[in-house]
Every structure is written in C-alpha cells, then in structure tokens.
Amino acid sequence: MIGGGVTGLSTAFALARSGRRVRLFEASDRLGGAVQSETIEGGWLAEAGPNTLLLSDPKVRTLFDDLGLASELRTARPEAKHRYLVRNGKLWALPTSPGSFLSTGLFSARAKFGIVAELLKRPRTRTTDLSLAALIESHFGREIVDYALQPFVSGVFAGNPAKLSAKHSFPQLWEAEQQHGSLIRGQIASAKARKARGEPRGTIVSFPDGLATIPRRLADRLPAGTIECRAKIESLLTDGAWKLVWSRDGTTTTESFAAVITTVPAHALARLSVGPLGERPLAALDAIEYPPVASLFLGYRRDQVAHPLDGFGLLIPALERRALLGVLFSSSLFAGRAPDGHVAITVMMGGASSPDRAQLDTTAALELAKRELASLLGVTGEPSIVRHHRWPRAIPQYNLGYERFLDAIARTEANHPGLFVGGHIRDGISLSQCLTSGMRLAERASNHALRAS
Ligand SMILES: Cc1cc2nc3c(=O)[nH]c(=O)nc-3n(C[C@H](O)[C@H](O)[C@H](O)COP(=O)(O)OP(=O)(O)OC[C@H]3O[C@@H](n4cnc5c(N)ncnc54)[C@H](O)[C@@H]3O)c2cc1C
C-alpha cells in the first residue's frame, strides 16, 4: 500500500480484515492525507481540509459499523439544509422546495420557466463528452450555470464548470440524461429507487473530534507493524513478485509483495518509477490540473457577527467578483466547533478561478477574509482564533479529455499485473468515494493474490 490518506487506510483495513498481510507506506509523518482536524484549547475544533462527509453509500455505513463509529456519527444540524448565495452583493436563501423556488427573487422568471420546461426533455445519447457548464446550460439556461452550477462546483471541486467533463465529474447527470432526458426527473427516479431499496437519504455527517476520526480509527484497527510513516517510495521492481524500495533518513529498504496498491495523488504517481530501467508509465498524469485552495478557520464572539449564520454557509458565484470561493458556517453545521457565546466560520479561497489567493500569507489572507466577511455577514473586529491552511494541490480536476489519464492508468495496470491504482484521481473525489475506492482496491488485489496462489 502506498499512501496513508483515507483511500489507502480503507484499502489496508479491508485487506487486513480479510486476513491478508499488508504494509502501508506514507511519505509524510502523519496519516489522513487531506483530512486534518485540530482540537484547539478553549473548545474549538477546526478542519483544515474536508469539513463534511455526505453519507449515502450503504458500503460506507457498513464500514462505519465495522469500525465501531456508527454511534459517534454526528449529523449536521437541521438548519444546515439552508444555503445562502450571493447575487448583486446581497445574500439570498437558496430555495428548498418547489413553492419557495417559484416565489424567490433570486432567479428570473425566465430561469424558473427553464427549470419547469426541463422536465419535458427527452432521453439523449451523446457520443462525445461535453463540459459540465454546456450540459447544464443545454438543460436549464445560462443563468442557472452562473448562479447555481458555478458556485456549487467551486464548493465541491474548487474548479471551473466550463472545463470539467460532464461525463467524469458528475457521471450521475450524464447517465440521467441518457436514461431520462430530464436531469430533474433523473434525480427523482434515483431517489425513488433508493427508497425502494430501503436505503435512507444521504446525510451530511462528521464526528465530535472531526473527520480525522476516520483515518485515526482505520489506522488503530490495523495490526501492529502495518504502517510506516516518513517512508519515501523510491521505486517498484518486479521479477514475478513485486519489490518495493523505500527509504527513510538515507536508509533504503526493499520488501517483497504479491501486489502493490497505490492511492497517491497524480504528481506522485507521475514520478513513480516502475521496472528495472526506471520507466515512469504514469508520467502523463503530471498534466492533471490540481488548483490550490486555502482554508481559513476563524473564531469570533457571537456578538461580532451580525448574520444569524442559520445555515450550511455561503456560495459565491464567480460573476460576483468577490475574493472568496465560499464560506462555511462551521459552528452552525455541527455542535462542538466553538465554545459557548462564540461562532466558527471557515473561509475557502483560491481554486481554479483565483489560484493566487490560495498562496497568500496568513496576514494577507486574513485581511482579505475580514474585508469580505464584514461586507457579506456583518463581521466586525478581530477573530480570536485563526487557523490558515494552504493546499498547493487540493483537488484533481476531472476536466474534458480526462479519459487519457484513466486510459494511462488502465494500460499501466494491464502491463504490470499486481499493480493497482486508485484514490481521488480515479474513483471520485469525495471522502465517501475514496473510502469505497479503498474497498474495491482491496477486493481487486485479493482476487489477484488468489489467482496467483
Ligand atoms: C481543502 C479540501 C477540502 C475538501 N473538502 C471536502 C469535503 O468537504 N467533503 C469531501 O467529501 N471531500 C472533500 N475534499 C476531498 C477529499 O478530502 C479528498 O479527495 C480525499 O481526502 C483524498 O483522499 P486520498 O486518500 O485519495 O488522497 P490523499 O488524502 O491525498 O492521501 C494521499 C497520501 O499519499 C501520501 N503520499 C504522496 N506521495 C507519496 C509517496 N511517494 N509515498 C508514500 N506516500 C505518499 C500523501 O502524503 C498522502 O498522505 C476536500 C479536499 C481538500 C484538499
């Protein structure tokens, strides 16, 4: 196993549980990858990376049961279903029902008509991929792209919907169009199918100690001696069995394995040397776009914030030309994020639309955030808590043409039996998708070992 993020740990847990001997190599000195929760003295809890997990896949529920985490799950407070959106400098509550959609002043009558008319779309099989923006525009019109899709995509991918591939970034929409025509009818049909299977609705969750509970618990359940941190993979060699060469503090070690699984980001895969001549079969993956993102966790006294913070947070369309990607009302989402009489707000900046802002130092980022929060939420004065985290390569963009990367991965696996590649570059970027990616990788590697034995 190479990589100690949630994908790698989920793979290792599934393999160990099925009785396989497993070793996990993590280059840094900590596990969890992008998942980093910090308990701060005085009753604060900050997330540097992901803040929420959308729990909808039954396999993830089962994993949490197996890890004894079900009773520790915390569902987002009911008011988290409200989201705000900025339009013309003003905050609007996003409609949450057909009635509130028809009455909102957020969208024009034309945009509302476009949504109703979308229900009449016929199924359509496309032969070529198109951008997510083009797909949504062809169904709902431009206003919905600018004031619904774009800010939503900024929140999920920190990306640009005009570049993201409809087929790869949101495959459920691509399939809904083929099967149902209307994307709305597709969503209704999949909700009905889920109900018929007896599965509950997806819920937004975390844990009292934050999302880092997941990698911590996965690691705790691995047999002693499984994990090597600060272990840099030098190369992979094969002569029937796989030989993994890794180093720490100048000392190099070689270990043999029946299979090697990697869950590392694209730039690390691109540098991975496989074979005696040092070939780099995944070098092409270096071209995958990974925009930088910075998160700023800010703690304030309640009386410093005029807005009630009664929701999930704030989506900010690029057309509004604000300095932020979005804002999460962290202490409204989950209990225990701020002490009594205080609130916690998490600001995201950077992304594909404004990568430079993700590189600002803490003083400059804080000045920018304070200016924007003052005008959007009526925040005054200095925050009592500041945690700034910069992610130089945050989230891989499944842009148009992403097949060439997926093809390179599939070709490499076919040319090197016993090598398995997964994680957020291949199987979806959400935490839930990374956890299931890990389970699938474990199954594929186990089947390979069975065939080989
Ligand atoms: C700022 C931010 C916010 C996000 N918000 C959300 C959210 O709210 N909800 C959600 O569902 N998802 C969110 N995501 C996405 C999600 O967190 C990630 O897609 C997911 O955590 C990726 O997990 P992973 O294990 O596949 O990869 P990673 O977390 O990147 O882990 C890969 C690991 O491999 C290690 N590694 C790299 N190279 C080597 C090497 N050569 N040898 C050994 N180890 C190596 C790295 O150190 C790292 O620990 C967010 C991501 C970011 C960055």
Ligand as a Chemical Component Dictionary entry (heavy atoms), coordinates in Angstrom:
data_LIG
# 
_chem_comp.id                   LIG 
_chem_comp.type                 NON-POLYMER 
_chem_comp.pdbx_formal_charge   0 
_chem_comp.three_letter_code    LIG 
# 
loop_
_chem_comp_atom.comp_id 
_chem_comp_atom.atom_id 
_chem_comp_atom.alt_atom_id 
_chem_comp_atom.type_symbol 
_chem_comp_atom.charge 
_chem_comp_atom.model_Cartn_x 
_chem_comp_atom.model_Cartn_y 
_chem_comp_atom.model_Cartn_z 
_chem_comp_atom.pdbx_ordinal 
LIG C1  C1  C 0 -9.301  21.748 1.084  1  
LIG C2  C2  C 0 -10.080 20.496 0.762  2  
LIG C3  C3  C 0 -11.429 20.427 1.105  3  
LIG C4  C4  C 0 -12.161 19.274 0.824  4  
LIG N1  N1  N 0 -13.473 19.196 1.227  5  
LIG C5  C5  C 0 -14.144 18.034 1.106  6  
LIG C6  C6  C 0 -15.410 17.855 1.741  7  
LIG O1  O1  O 0 -15.918 18.752 2.454  8  
LIG N2  N2  N 0 -16.043 16.652 1.591  9  
LIG C7  C7  C 0 -15.497 15.627 0.859  10 
LIG O2  O2  O 0 -16.121 14.566 0.746  11 
LIG N3  N3  N 0 -14.271 15.749 0.281  12 
LIG C8  C8  C 0 -13.583 16.916 0.392  13 
LIG N4  N4  N 0 -12.319 17.035 -0.127 14 
LIG C9  C9  C 0 -11.757 15.921 -0.928 15 
LIG C10 C10 C 0 -11.226 14.783 -0.083 16 
LIG O3  O3  O 0 -10.764 15.255 1.163  17 
LIG C11 C11 C 0 -10.066 14.082 -0.803 18 
LIG O4  O4  O 0 -10.420 13.776 -2.139 19 
LIG C12 C12 C 0 -9.644  12.817 -0.091 20 
LIG O5  O5  O 0 -9.336  13.090 1.255  21 
LIG C13 C13 C 0 -8.468  12.176 -0.824 22 
LIG O6  O6  O 0 -8.026  11.049 -0.109 23 
LIG P1  P1  P 0 -6.891  10.105 -0.703 24 
LIG O7  O7  O 0 -6.511  9.136  0.342  25 
LIG O8  O8  O 0 -7.331  9.533  -2.016 26 
LIG O9  O9  O 0 -5.676  11.087 -1.043 27 
LIG P2  P2  P 0 -4.813  11.992 -0.065 28 
LIG O10 O10 O 0 -5.614  12.496 1.058  29 
LIG O11 O11 O 0 -4.148  12.995 -0.957 30 
LIG O12 O12 O 0 -3.720  10.994 0.528  31 
LIG C14 C14 C 0 -2.637  10.554 -0.229 32 
LIG C15 C15 C 0 -1.485  10.258 0.743  33 
LIG O13 O13 O 0 -0.390  9.761  -0.025 34 
LIG C16 C16 C 0 0.803   10.291 0.543  35 
LIG N5  N5  N 0 1.853   10.233 -0.470 36 
LIG C17 C17 C 0 2.049   11.047 -1.531 37 
LIG N6  N6  N 0 3.137   10.624 -2.220 38 
LIG C18 C18 C 0 3.622   9.527  -1.592 39 
LIG C19 C19 C 0 4.702   8.632  -1.841 40 
LIG N7  N7  N 0 5.523   8.784  -2.887 41 
LIG N8  N8  N 0 4.915   7.613  -0.979 42 
LIG C20 C20 C 0 4.094   7.420  0.082  43 
LIG N9  N9  N 0 3.046   8.241  0.363  44 
LIG C21 C21 C 0 2.798   9.263  -0.476 45 
LIG C22 C22 C 0 0.410   11.708 0.943  46 
LIG O14 O14 O 0 1.311   12.216 1.916  47 
LIG C23 C23 C 0 -0.990  11.495 1.476  48 
LIG O15 O15 O 0 -0.996  11.226 2.869  49 
LIG C24 C24 C 0 -11.549 18.170 0.146  50 
LIG C25 C25 C 0 -10.179 18.242 -0.202 51 
LIG C26 C26 C 0 -9.452  19.383 0.111  52 
LIG C27 C27 C 0 -7.986  19.430 -0.222 53 
# 
loop_
_chem_comp_bond.comp_id 
_chem_comp_bond.atom_id_1 
_chem_comp_bond.atom_id_2 
_chem_comp_bond.value_order 
_chem_comp_bond.pdbx_ordinal 
LIG C1  C2  SING 1  
LIG C2  C3  SING 2  
LIG C2  C26 DOUB 3  
LIG C3  C4  DOUB 4  
LIG C4  N1  SING 5  
LIG C4  C24 SING 6  
LIG N1  C5  DOUB 7  
LIG C5  C6  SING 8  
LIG C5  C8  SING 9  
LIG C6  O1  DOUB 10 
LIG C6  N2  SING 11 
LIG N2  C7  SING 12 
LIG C7  O2  DOUB 13 
LIG C7  N3  SING 14 
LIG N3  C8  DOUB 15 
LIG C8  N4  SING 16 
LIG N4  C9  SING 17 
LIG N4  C24 SING 18 
LIG C9  C10 SING 19 
LIG C10 O3  SING 20 
LIG C10 C11 SING 21 
LIG C11 O4  SING 22 
LIG C11 C12 SING 23 
LIG C12 O5  SING 24 
LIG C12 C13 SING 25 
LIG C13 O6  SING 26 
LIG O6  P1  SING 27 
LIG P1  O7  DOUB 28 
LIG P1  O8  SING 29 
LIG P1  O9  SING 30 
LIG O9  P2  SING 31 
LIG P2  O10 DOUB 32 
LIG P2  O11 SING 33 
LIG P2  O12 SING 34 
LIG O12 C14 SING 35 
LIG C14 C15 SING 36 
LIG C15 O13 SING 37 
LIG C15 C23 SING 38 
LIG O13 C16 SING 39 
LIG C16 N5  SING 40 
LIG C16 C22 SING 41 
LIG N5  C17 SING 42 
LIG N5  C21 SING 43 
LIG C17 N6  DOUB 44 
LIG N6  C18 SING 45 
LIG C18 C19 SING 46 
LIG C18 C21 DOUB 47 
LIG C19 N7  SING 48 
LIG C19 N8  DOUB 49 
LIG N8  C20 SING 50 
LIG C20 N9  DOUB 51 
LIG N9  C21 SING 52 
LIG C22 O14 SING 53 
LIG C22 C23 SING 54 
LIG C23 O15 SING 55 
LIG C24 C25 DOUB 56 
LIG C25 C26 SING 57 
LIG C26 C27 SING 58 
# 
